[in-house]
Amino acid sequence: MASDAKTHVCVVGHGVAGRLHERLLTGLGYAVSVVDPALGPQDTGACAHRRVADAVGGRAVDAWSICTPTSTHVHVLSEVLDADPRARIVVEKPVCRPRELPRFRALLADHPGARAVVMNQYRHAHAMAVLRSVLKGPAAEYPLQALRVGFGKDRREDIAAGRFVDRDHGIFGYEWLHMLALVGGVLPEEAFGRYLCTDPREHALRVAADPELTSTAAHEATDIDGTAVELYSTIAGPDVPGLPAPGWLHRPRGAGESRHRQVDAVAGPVRISLELAPATLPDGTPLPSNTHRMSVDGPGTRNEWLIHDSPLDNALRWSMSALFGESEPPGIDLRPTARIGRLADTAHRAPSPALSAGPTAR
């Protein structure tokens, strides 16, 4: 049993995200308990509770990690703040449903003694720091011409089993916030901020609609201060009817692997391609867990890096440091959440299986 001297973190929700948080926080040396009414006696080695109110009945909780489904985040946040008005809280993304953003803001405003941060793992990816160093080094003399981010995973079996179903945001509730974090890690802050606040209908947007899931794939293309930016994501494999993956997106090379996470940047003759884990060598050989592969092609040169790094571990470390640091943590940026809400609203209005808004995407 963990020593009472250890900082105690209570993880609310014991699905995939909750189990990851439990494992990583335990590995970081925290004492961890869990709240989930569906937990069985063998589901966790941590102290388990059925309700938030039960978790505060014994040992004091130093921090909370909310890993329940998105649709319950605001309710759970309210429960935690009722039990502990000065709580330290990590919330998994998306922070809430679009219509609940005012309530989320109000809860935090009504509890000024509380501290909260939102998980955004790819904002803390060391591989992106390497990519930025190339843009500031070998590619510094050229303007950034293109930035492309693509995330894919075939989630159809999970969805059929009732897991990972986001009917509020559709495709935009799965990987889009991660992709926005990666775009924001490259573009100048002011340009990225202006983009987040635009109407999706101002850009080339195509969405594959689905009567049950709202949407299963999306492709957005736009120009941000002279940089051609594209985002593509799918939860139904790369060959979604009416909206196949763009030609620049590589297909997963590993046997039986459907996940693919890619960032491409073009600056003059310099071309950078980052394959985030799970990554492979060009022949399809899988790389170790949490290993990312980046290649850079330029005039007369080709460089390649293998970067071992866990963005989720980084993000949890940063979150705990922000919650317990002497200074207040940075304010929560809800603009990406508001943007995926606007994208989802656009998809909800789709009159046919494939929606197009703005000029035709490339």
N, C-alpha and C positions, 0 to 999 in steps of 0.2 A: 504494500500500500504506500502511496506517495506520502512524503513527509508533510506535516502541516506547515512547514516553513516555506514550501513551494507556493508560487502564485497559482491560484485556483481559477481555471477557465471552464465554464459550463457551455457545452456545445448543444444547441437546441436543434433537433432534427438529426436523424441517424441514417439518412440515405447515402448516396455516393459521396456527395460533398461533405456531409457530416462525418462520415467514416474517415475521409482524407484529413479533415481538420483534426479529428481525434488522434490519428496516427502521427501527424506532423507535430502537433502541439505537445504530445507526450514525448516525442523524440527531442523536442527543444527543451525539455526539462520541466514543463508545466504539470501540475496536478490537474487532471481532466475528469469532469463528470459529464453526463449526457442526459438530456430530456427528450423523450420520445414515447408517446403512449403505446406504440406498436412494438417496443423492444421486448424480446424474450430473454430468459435468464442466461442464455449462452451467446447473445448477440454482441456483447461488449465486455471487456474486462474492467471497464470503468464503473464507478458508482452511477447507477441509473435511476432516473425519476420519471414519473408519468406526466408531471405538470411543472411549469415554471415555478409556481407557488411552492411546490414540494422541494425544489432545489435550494431555496433560500431558507428552508427550515432547519438546516444543520450548519455545516461549515460555511463561512461567508464566501460569496462568489466575488472574485476580483475582476473578472471580465467575462463577457458573454460572446458567443459566436453563433449567429443566426443562420442556419443552413436548411431551413424548411423550404417547401415550395414557394415560389415567388408570390403566389396569390395569398399566402399567409404571413408575409413578412411584416406588414404594418400591424396586424393583430398581435403577432408575437412581440414586436417592438413595444407595443402598448403594455402587454403583460409584463415584460421585463422592467419597463420604467415604472409601472405601478408597484412592483415588488422592490425596486431599487432605483429611486429617482436620480441617483448620481452614478448610474451604471456606466461601465466602459464596454462598448459594444462594437463588434465586427459584424457587418451584414454582407452576405454573399450577393452577387449580382444575378439578375437585375434587382435593384433595390426594392422595387415594388411595381405594381401595375400602373399604367399611365394615369388613370383617373385618381390614383391614390397619392400622387405626388404632393398635393396640398396638405393632405393629412399627415404624410411623412414629415414634411417641413414643420407643421404645427406641433407635432409631438416633440421634436427636438427643441423648438422654440419655447415650449412650455416647461422644458426641463433643462435649464441653462447649466446645471451642475453636471449633466451627463456629457460623455464624450462618445463620438461614433465615427467610424471609418467604414468605407465600402471596399470590399475586395476587388482588385483589378490586377490580376496576376501579370498580364503581359506589359503593364506599365513598369514592372520591375524586372523584366527579362534582360539579363546581361548580354544576350545575343544582339539585342537591339542597340546596345551601347557600342558594340563592335561595328554594326552597320553604320551608325552615325559617325563613328571615327573614320570610316572609309569616305563618307560623304564630305567630311571636313578635311580629309587628307588627300588621297589620290584623285578624288573627284571634285576637289574644292574649287577649281577654276571653271567648272561648268555649272550651269543652272540645272536644278532638278527638273527633268522633263516629264517623268512618269513615275507614279507610285501605285503599285497594284498589290492588293491583299486578298487572298482567297483561303477560306476555311471550308473543309468538307468532311462529313461523316454520315454514313448510312445508319440512321437511327430507327429505321422502320420496325425492326424486331423489338427494340426497347419501347417504342410508342405503342405497338400492338399489346405489349404487356402492361401498359399504363404508366411507364416511366418516361421522364423527360418530355412531358406533354405541356406545351405552352400555347394555349388557345387565345391568350390575350395578345401576345406579341407575334405569334407565328414564328416564321424563320428568324425574325429579328431578335427573338428572345434567347436564342441558343448561343451563337458565336459572334453576333454583330458587335456587341460591346467590346469583345476582345479585339476585333478588327479595328474598331474606332480608336482603341487605346494604341494600337500599332501605328495607325495613321497619325495620331497626335504625337507619337514619339519621334516622328520625322519632320512634319510640317512645322513652320513657325507658329508659335502659340496664338498670335492674333489671327492669322489666316485660318487656323483650325477652329478657333472660336467662332469666327464668322460663318464658317461652313456648318457648324453644329446648329446654328440658329436659322438656317435657311429652310424654306419649304421644299420637301422632297420632290414636289412636282416641278420645281425649277430645274431639275437635273434629269439625265437619261436614266430612268428606272424601269426595270422589268421584273415582275414577280410571278412566279408560278403559284397559282391559287389552288387551294384544296378545300372541299366543303367541310371536312372535319378538323383540319389543322390550321386553317386560315391560309397558310402559305408554306411551301416546302423548299423553295429556292428563290434567290433574289440576286440581281446584278445591277449595280449602280455605277454610272460613269459621269464624271463631272470635271470641271476645270477649277482649280483653286489657285488663284494668283499665278497662272501660267503653268501649273503642274497638272498634267492629266492624271486624275485619280480614279481608280476602279476598285470596287469591292464586290466580291462574289462569295456566296455561301449556299450550301445545300445540306439538307438532312435526309435526302432520299437518293444518294448516289449521284454520280456525275452526269447521268443521262436522263434528267428530268424532262418529260415530254414538253416541248414548247420552249424550254429554257436550258439547253445543254451548257456545260461548263465552258467558259471562254478558252480560246486556244492557248493562252499564256499559262493556264493553270495545269501544272503537272498532275498526272494521276498517281495514286499511291502505288509504289513499286513492291512493297513487302507482301508476301503471300498472306492472303486472308485479311489484309489491313484495309479499312475504308477511310481512316482518318488522314487528313492532309492539311497542313497549315503552312502557308507560303507568303513571303513578302518579297516583292521585286521592286528595285529602284533603278532608274536609268538617268544618268547625268552625262550628257554628251556621249563620248564613246565608251564610258564606263558603265558596265552592267553588273548589278549586284542581285544575287538570288539567295534568299535565306529560307531554308526548310526547317521549320520548328518541329520539335519532337512530337510524334514519333518520326524519325528521319532514317534514311537509308543511304548507302553508298550508291553510285550510279548503276551498279549491277543488281541492285535490289537487296543487298545484304543489310539486314537491320542493324542500326547502331544501338548502343546501350541506352537504357532508359534515361530520359532527360538530357540526351545529347542532340545538339542542333548542328546543322551543316550549312555553311555559307560559302558561296563561290563568288569571285570577283573577276570579271573579264575586262581588260582595258587594252590600250595600245601596246602591243608587244608583251603582254603579261597576263598570267592567270594565277590567282591565289585561291587557296581553299583553307577554311578553318573548320575544325570540329570543336564545338563549345559545349562543355558539360555544365548544366545549370538547371535548377528547378525554380521556375517563376513563381509557382504556388508557395514553395518554401520561403522564397524571398518576400513575397507579399505578406505572408503571415508574420514573418520577423518584423517587417516594416510596420505592420498594423499594431503589433504588441508594443513596439517602441513608441509609436505615435500616441497610443492610448495611455502609456505610463510615463511619457516624457515630461519634463518640467514645463515646457511650453505647450500651448493648445495645439492640437493636430490641425492640419490645413482643413479649410472648409470642404464639405462634400460637394463635388461638382456633379450636379444633377442634369447638366445639359446633354450628355450622351443618353441618359435614360429618357429624357424628354424627346430626344431625336428618334429613338427606336419606337417610341409611342406614336410619333407623327408618321413614321414609316408604316407601322402597323395599321394606323387609321387609313392610310392610302391603300394598303392591301385589302382592308375590310371592304372598301368601296368598289373593289374589282368586280365588274359585271360578267367576266368570262374567265376561263381557266388561266389565261395569260394576260396580265395587266401591263400596259405601257403608259408611262407618264413622261412628258417632256419629249425631247428629240430621241430618236432611236439609238439605243446603246450600241457600242461597237461590239 
